[in-house]
Amino acid sequence: MDLDRQSGVPYYIQLKEQIRRKITQGVWAAGTKLLTERELAVRLAVSRNTVSQAYKELESEGILSSVRGRGTFVADTFLIMQQEGRKEKVLRIVDVAMEEAVGLGFSIDDFVSFVHVRGMEKKDLLSRRKVIFVVGNPEQLAEANWNLGPGVSLLPFLLSELQESPRVQERLAGMDMAVTGVNHLAEVKTLLDKLSLPILGISLQPKLETIVRIAKLTMGRELALVCESHQFAENVKLALNQAGLYPALRTMIQPKETELREALLECGAVITAPKLRFQVAKVLPENMECIEFRFEPDAGSLNLLRGALLELKGEKR
């Protein structure tokens, strides 16, 4: 891969497109391991941050998958093919809009200027959006890190806080939108009724890489499941069952260090909520696999949320 140093296009964007092209042209199949950030940065003579940004954005889009200690891989070639199809659809929309503009007497340069100005206006508005993410369990408070656009603030908030203290709503008066899992949507709408906020229900699912890693485990021994709440444990079990996996789980809710240490000696691997990873790592037996179980919005929900944020009109007063 080579970068055009004279084009003015940011290097990370060029790198993203070249990686996409390698996949769409069939050069890199699903499972292909990419160079490390450091190796690729040296090869292209760019900063490691440039490579990291390209990798992270492609990972947030579901195209790449990183596994701690193993590297970055092509995750899903079918997904990127779908994205290429959507890109062609958008280009057809642009063509129609351009033809309409020319038919009204504007030049192509005028059209390009209009699109640029409107795009910058939307980008500026988006950079000031504040979204509350109402979660049902404490484990998800640390997981609200979605690619919604530069500057968008995403504030995770426990549903129990809204249930127990109506005055908490006063702290949310400056928010532009609320999102929550579809199973909590009706209750959140009732709790936030007085704020007149747009409320969107989204579908949360486990990361595919997480399910794959668990499926590859030898199921002869129990798996430890370490989390903060019974609700998160139930969500994990349900997600595994929906994927056709029924491992024997030893659920441990906020275990003490000595209890955790002893239990892990009897288990084949451990599944943990991401925010408890450090606590588990301190007592993890040598060579035992530790898998973080993360939930994230599906691609359709993220696209719906991004679109809803763009549709919000002007400043919130």
N, C-alpha and C positions, 0 to 999 in steps of 0.2 A: 504494500500500500504506500502511496505517495500523497503528500499534501501540496496543494497549490498555494504558494506563499504570496502570490500577487493578487489573488481573487478578492480579498477582503472578507471572505466567508470565514467565520470563526472555525478554528481548527477542529474543535470537538464536534461541530456539525458535519464537517467534511468526513471526519472519522466515522461518525454514526452512519452516514450514507454509504460509505465504502463497506462497512460491516454488513449493512442491509443488502448491498449488491452481491457480496460474496454468498449470502444465504439464498437470495432469490435466484441467483444463477446456478445454484446447486453445488457451488464450490465447497461450502461448509454445510454439512448435514446436521440434524439434531444430535446433540451429544459431543460435537466437536469442541475440543478444548482450545481456548484462545490464549495468546501470550499474556503473561502477567502485566499489570499496569506498568511496572518498572521496565520490563523488557521492551514493551511496545513504545514506551516513552523514549527510551534510548534509541531504538531503531528509527523512530520518526523525528528525533531531535526536537521533542516538545516536552513541556512539563508533565510530570506525573498527574497533576490535577486535571490536565486536559483529557488524558485517557480515562481517568477516574470518572469525570463528568459524563463522557460518552457511554462508558459501561453502565453507570448507574441509571441513566435515562433509558437505555435499552432494556435494562433489567426491570425498571418500573413499568415498561410497556409489555413485559412478559416475553421478550425476545431472547434475552440472555438470562442465565441463572448462575449465581455465585454460591459456592459451597465453601464454608470456612475451612481453611487448611488444605483445600483441594484445587481451587481455582475457579475460573469463569468459563461457562460452557454455553453453546447454542441450545436454547431451551425448547423452542417450538417453531419449526419451519412452517407449519400450517398457519400459525397465527400471523406471521409476517406476510404470507401470501394473501391472507385476508386483508391486511392493512394496505398492501399494494393495490388491491381491488378497490378499496375505499378511496385511496389517493386518486385513482383514475376517475372515480365518480365526482370527487371534488373538482378536479380539473375540468370536467364537462360542465359543472355548474359555473365555474369561472368563465368558460368559453361563452356560455349563454348570456351571462351578465355583461361580458365585454361586448357582445354583439348588440345587446339592448342599449348599452351606453353609446356605441357608435351610431346606432339608429336614431338616437335622440340628439345627435349632432356633436357629441363629445369625441375627442381624439383618444387614441389608445394611451397616450401619455397622461391625458386627463384621468382616464380610468385607473391607471396605475397609481396616480397621485391620490385619488379618492380612496382606493383600497388601503394605501399606506396610512393615510390620515385616520381613517376609521379603525384600522388595526391598532394604531398607537393609542387611540382613545380607549378602545376596549382593554388593551394591555394595562393602561394606567388605572382604569377602574378596577380591573381584576387584582392589581397589586395592592389594593386597599380593602379587599374583601376579608371579612372575618366570619368564620364558620365554626359552629359548635358541633362537636361529634358526641352524641349521648351514647354511652356504652353501658352494658349491663353488668360487667365484672371488672375488677381493678386491674387484671392482667392487660386489658386492652388500652389502658391509659398511656402505656409506653409505646404503643404500636401505631399511633396516628401520625404516620409519616408518608403521606401520599403525594404524588406528583400532580398537584392541582394548578400549577402555574407559579411563576416568580412572584413572591410577595404575599401570596394568599396565606392567611393565618388560620390554622386548624387547632381549635381548643377542645381537647377531650374532657368529658365531664361525666361523672357517675350518675346513672339514673336514680340510684338510691338517694343522692343528695337532693334531687328535684322532688322526690317523693316525700322526704322527711322534712324539708324546709322550704316552704313556698317563697320565703323572702330571698332565697338564692336567685330567683328569677330576676331580681333587680340587677344583679351583676351581669346578666346576659342581654340587657336592653340595647347595647351597642352592636350586637351581632347582626349579620346580614342574612344568615341562613342557618338552619339546623339540619343535621343528618343523623340517622340512627339505623340500626338493623331493622329489617322489615318486621321482625317479630315484636319489636318494641314501638312500632310506628304509631299505632292507635293511642297508646298510653302517653307517648311524648306529645302528640298533638293536643291531648287533653290538658296536660301539665303546662304547656307553653301557649295555651290558647290566648291569654291576655296580651302576649307580646306581638301577636300578628306577624310572626316570622314565617317565611316559606319553609316548609319541612319536607325533607326528601327521605324516603326509605331506600336503603341500599342492601345489596346482597353481599354478605361476607363469607369467604371461603378460605380453607387452608391453602397455603402455598403448595403448588404441585410438587415441588422439590421435597417438601416435608413428607408428603404422602409416599413418594417414591422411596425415600430413605427408610421409612418405617416398613414398607412392603419388602425391602431387601433384607431386613433383620431375620435372624434365625429365631423362630417362635417357640423354641423348646423351653425357655425360661420366662418368668414374669418380666414385664417391663415396668419400671417405676415411672409414675406420672406425678411430677412435682408442680404444684400450683398454689395460688393464694385462695381460690374460692371453689366451692363445689360446682357452681354454675359453669366455670371454665372447664372443669373436669368433665362435666356432662357434655359440653359442646365438643370437646376433643373426642370423646367416645362416639358421639353421634356422627361426627365427620369421618372417623375411621370406619364405622359401620357402613356409611353411605358409599365409601370407597371399596367395600367388600372385605374389610380387614376386621378381625375380631380377636385381637391379642389379649392375653391375660394381663390385666393392669393392676398394679399395686398403687392405689391413689394415696398421695400424701399431701395434706393441706397444711401449708405453713409449718413444715416439720422443723424440729430442733436439729442442730448440727449433729449431735451424737446419734439421734434416731435416724437421720438421713444416712449417715456414714454406715451404720449397721445394715440398713435396708438395702443399700446399693450393692453390698457384698453378696446378696442373695439374688440379685437381678441380672438379666442379660444385657440391658441397656437402659437408658433413662430418657424420658421425654419431659421437657420442662417449658414453662412459660418463659419468654425471652428475658423478662426483668429479673428472673431468678437464676439466670445462667451463671452469674458470678458466684452465688451462694452454693450452687451445685458443684461448680468446678473445683471449689476448695476441698471437697471430700470425694471427688470422682476417682474410682479405682483406675489404675493404669490400663490403657488400651480399651476402656469402656466407651462406647459411643454415646454421645450426649446430643440429642436432637431438640432444637428449639421449635416449638409449635406456634406458628404465626397465622393469624387470620388477616385477610386483606380483601378489599372490595374487588369484585370481578370486573373485567374490562368494560362490560356494558354499564355497570353502575358508575364507574369512574367517568366514562364519557358522558353519561347523563348528568352527573354532578358538574362537570366542567361546562357543559352547555347551559345548565340552569344558572350558573354563576355569571356567564356572559349575558344572559337574558335579563338579569336584574337591571333596573333602570336607575341611572344616575347615583347620586349620593344617598345614603340612608340618613334620614333626619331624625 
